[in-house]
Structure formats: structure tokens, C-alpha cells
Amino acid sequence: MKFLRLFLLFSISVFNYSVSQNQERIFTAADLPIVDGKVYHLSLSADQLAPNIIIVGDPGRVPLLANHCLKKENRIHVFHRGLRTITGKTKNGIPVSIITSGMGTPSTEIVINEIIALNEIDLHTRKKRETPLHKNLNIIRLGTSGGLQEDRVLGSFIITKYAIGLDNSGLFYESKHTDERIIELEQITKQKLDEATDKESRFYGTIRPYAAAASSEVVQALYEASIEQNAPVIKGITISNSGFFANQGRDISRVALTIPNIDKVCSEIAIDDVQVENMEMEASFLCHFVGGLGYQVGAICLTVAHRTLNTFFSGDCEQKIIDMLDIVIRAFEKLQ
């Protein structure tokens, strides 16, 4: 018992020392560029960030959503380097930031890191805050995607339960996940991709998928909000690709594809009660990185392309986006 007590005291002292050292660390100008008290790419200061964040790929979509859900008074609007942010409050008083991620996980990696830096680092002292600006962050991607299952209807909403990254942005972060199905998904996906690749290909065996889970609370909140809105919704696995064309099985160039039928290969991946439902380009890193930090994260996407039937959504896409926005705002209310 005495040994255990000494061990615990030693562990606590080491932990406290580690925390203290981390808080004393000064983040250099090369590691964290700051211009006029604002992060470099988003050009935001800490007071311009809300704890509830909607991530969209298209900067033009930011004002569309803001005009629908945020009060006009006291809005903050920043547009820099193609990245647009509007922060304000909903009619129910919930603070929300709508932020452009750009296209793909490399751009998302930049944006999300700056969001986390605003919340956790004092930009004036360049040190870790003793406590984050916002104790809880709720970050939800609202986007479009391609549907992979033949019996799904275009215009349906897909809530990401798990995300599989076929990009490599997440591989540079040792994000820890306790869900054993994450490892299983990585193994299943790797095996299927290798089997679908010509063994004579110079890239045989080199695509290394990583997987992550969306926060269960976010998944549930989005699902309940969708049901309350009578919206067509499915919970599933999302594949995040590193590009739009060959990366998703679109063959329009004169350069051969490494995995010509990658969309069909991915459509056969399933685990427990969910299967791969859609392809897009951001959810994997978002879930991997934000989830690894302990914040609440998720994604909901409209299916605009049917990869199996080779069709594209011909309905009112803008109205569908607004319908999804209503679901996300209602989910934020549930997460407060």
C-alpha cells in the first residue's frame, strides 16, 4: 500500500510538471504565425470564435447559412485567403461560427489547427491558456458528398458515424482512439484496397487508410434533429478521399487510375450495423484530430451524386443545404 501511495504521488507530480512545462512553452512565430493579434490564415482573433462551429467547404456557403440562422446584429464577418468566417447568435441565443475549411483535408488541417489554437493558446503571450477559451467545442461539418449504395435516394442526408481517411493528413497526428472498431476498419479497408490494386503497380500497398469515430453525442443529436425535421437520413461510414477525380474512381484523364473502381471497392466496407455510405474530402481529418483532442465533432452531408447509378441531384440543392442547417442548429441546441 505504501509503495502504491508513493507511486501515485510520483505520477501526479510528473503530470503536474508536464502540464506546467506545456503551459510555459512559448509557441514561436514560425510555428504559429500571428498577424495583428490574429491567426495567419483565418485572420481571426479569439473573441471572434464561438464554441459551436459549422465547417463548410465553399466560402460562398457561409453567408447563405448565416443569413438563414444568425441574427443580423453584432455579426462578425471575416474573409481572408479565400476563407470566410461569420460569427453571431441564433434566434435562440446560441453563439455559432460558420467557417470555411476549403476543399480537402490539407486545407482542413490548417483551418482546424487555427481554430484550436484560438481556443487553447493566448495569442498575445504565445503560451497555452490555463483553461481553454471555451471548455467545450462542438464542431460539425455540413457538406455535400457522393452516395455509394445503390438503394439510397439522392437528396438524402448522411450522418457520419465513422470516417475512413484515404488521404494522409491524419497520419501525421498520433490521435488516440479507444474504439476497437477503428483499428478493424483500418485493417478491412487496407485489405480491400490492396486486393483491388494491380500487384505490378508502383503504388501497390502504399495507400494507408486511417479511421476515426464521430462523437456519439453529436451523431445522436444530429439523428434526433433529423427525425424531428422529418428529413431522410442515414447513419453510416464516410470515406474521405484526397481528391475528387481518380481518388473517387472518376476516370476523365489520360493517366491510368491506380484503383479504377475504388468507389465500388469502398461501398463493400461495413462494420456492425453501418456500411460505407458516402465519399467526400474532409470528415476523416476532422473526426481524427478534433475527436483526439476530446472535443465534440461530427458531420452531416447531402448526397448530390450517385456513384453507382452515375446520376446527379437535380432538385433544389440550396434548399436541401438550408434543411441540413436547421438540423445542425437543432443539434447544437441539444448539445448545450
Secondary structure in CASP SS format (residue, H / E / C, confidence):
PFRMAT SS
TARGET T0000
AUTHOR 0000-0000-0000
METHOD secondary structure of the structure
MODEL  1
M C 1.00
K H 1.00
F H 1.00
L H 1.00
R H 1.00
L H 1.00
F H 1.00
L H 1.00
L H 1.00
F H 1.00
S H 1.00
I H 1.00
S H 1.00
V H 1.00
F H 1.00
N H 1.00
Y H 1.00
S H 1.00
V H 1.00
S H 1.00
Q H 1.00
N H 1.00
Q H 1.00
E H 1.00
R C 1.00
I C 1.00
F C 1.00
T C 1.00
A C 1.00
A C 1.00
D C 1.00
L C 1.00
P C 1.00
I E 1.00
V E 1.00
D C 1.00
G C 1.00
K E 1.00
V E 1.00
Y C 1.00
H C 1.00
L C 1.00
S C 1.00
L C 1.00
S C 1.00
A H 1.00
D H 1.00
Q H 1.00
L C 1.00
A C 1.00
P C 1.00
N E 1.00
I E 1.00
I E 1.00
I E 1.00
V E 1.00
G C 1.00
D C 1.00
P C 1.00
G C 1.00
R H 1.00
V H 1.00
P H 1.00
L H 1.00
L H 1.00
A H 1.00
N H 1.00
H H 1.00
C H 1.00
L C 1.00
K C 1.00
K C 1.00
E C 1.00
N C 1.00
R C 1.00
I E 1.00
H E 1.00
V E 1.00
F E 1.00
H E 1.00
R C 1.00
G C 1.00
L E 1.00
R E 1.00
T E 1.00
I E 1.00
T E 1.00
G E 1.00
K E 1.00
T C 1.00
K C 1.00
N C 1.00
G C 1.00
I C 1.00
P E 1.00
V E 1.00
S E 1.00
I E 1.00
I E 1.00
T E 1.00
S C 1.00
G C 1.00
M C 1.00
G C 1.00
T H 1.00
P H 1.00
S H 1.00
T H 1.00
E H 1.00
I H 1.00
V H 1.00
I H 1.00
N H 1.00
E H 1.00
I H 1.00
I H 1.00
A H 1.00
L H 1.00
N H 1.00
E H 1.00
I E 1.00
D E 1.00
L C 1.00
H C 1.00
T C 1.00
R C 1.00
K E 1.00
K E 1.00
R C 1.00
E C 1.00
T C 1.00
P C 1.00
L C 1.00
H C 1.00
K C 1.00
N C 1.00
L C 1.00
N E 1.00
I E 1.00
I E 1.00
R E 1.00
L E 1.00
G E 1.00
T E 1.00
S E 1.00
G E 1.00
G E 1.00
L C 1.00
Q C 1.00
E C 1.00
D C 1.00
R C 1.00
V C 1.00
L C 1.00
G C 1.00
S C 1.00
F E 1.00
I E 1.00
I E 1.00
T E 1.00
K E 1.00
Y E 1.00
A E 1.00
I E 1.00
G E 1.00
L C 1.00
D C 1.00
N C 1.00
S H 1.00
G H 1.00
L H 1.00
F H 1.00
Y C 1.00
E C 1.00
S C 1.00
K C 1.00
H C 1.00
T C 1.00
D C 1.00
E H 1.00
R H 1.00
I H 1.00
I H 1.00
E H 1.00
L H 1.00
E H 1.00
Q H 1.00
I H 1.00
T H 1.00
K H 1.00
Q H 1.00
K H 1.00
L H 1.00
D H 1.00
E H 1.00
A H 1.00
T C 1.00
D C 1.00
K C 1.00
E C 1.00
S C 1.00
R C 1.00
F C 1.00
Y C 1.00
G C 1.00
T C 1.00
I C 1.00
R C 1.00
P C 1.00
Y E 1.00
A E 1.00
A E 1.00
A E 1.00
A C 1.00
S C 1.00
S H 1.00
E H 1.00
V H 1.00
V H 1.00
Q H 1.00
A H 1.00
L H 1.00
Y H 1.00
E H 1.00
A H 1.00
S H 1.00
I H 1.00
E H 1.00
Q C 1.00
N C 1.00
A C 1.00
P C 1.00
V E 1.00
I E 1.00
K E 1.00
G E 1.00
I E 1.00
T E 1.00
I E 1.00
S E 1.00
N C 1.00
S C 1.00
G C 1.00
F C 1.00
F C 1.00
A H 1.00
N H 1.00
Q H 1.00
G C 1.00
R C 1.00
D C 1.00
I C 1.00
S C 1.00
R C 1.00
V C 1.00
A C 1.00
L C 1.00
T C 1.00
I C 1.00
P C 1.00
N C 1.00
I H 1.00
D H 1.00
K H 1.00
V H 1.00
C H 1.00
S H 1.00
E C 1.00
I C 1.00
A E 1.00
I E 1.00
D C 1.00
D C 1.00
V E 1.00
Q E 1.00
V E 1.00
E E 1.00
N E 1.00
M E 1.00
E E 1.00
M C 1.00
E C 1.00
A H 1.00
S H 1.00
F H 1.00
L H 1.00
C H 1.00
H H 1.00
F H 1.00
V H 1.00
G H 1.00
G H 1.00
L C 1.00
G C 1.00
Y C 1.00
Q E 1.00
V E 1.00
G E 1.00
A E 1.00
I E 1.00
C E 1.00
L E 1.00
T E 1.00
V E 1.00
A E 1.00
H E 1.00
R C 1.00
T C 1.00
L C 1.00
N C 1.00
T E 1.00
F E 1.00
F C 1.00
S C 1.00
G C 1.00
D C 1.00
C H 1.00
E H 1.00
Q H 1.00
K H 1.00
I H 1.00
I H 1.00
D H 1.00
M H 1.00
L H 1.00
D H 1.00
I H 1.00
V H 1.00
I H 1.00
R H 1.00
A H 1.00
F H 1.00
E H 1.00
K H 1.00
L H 1.00
Q C 1.00
END
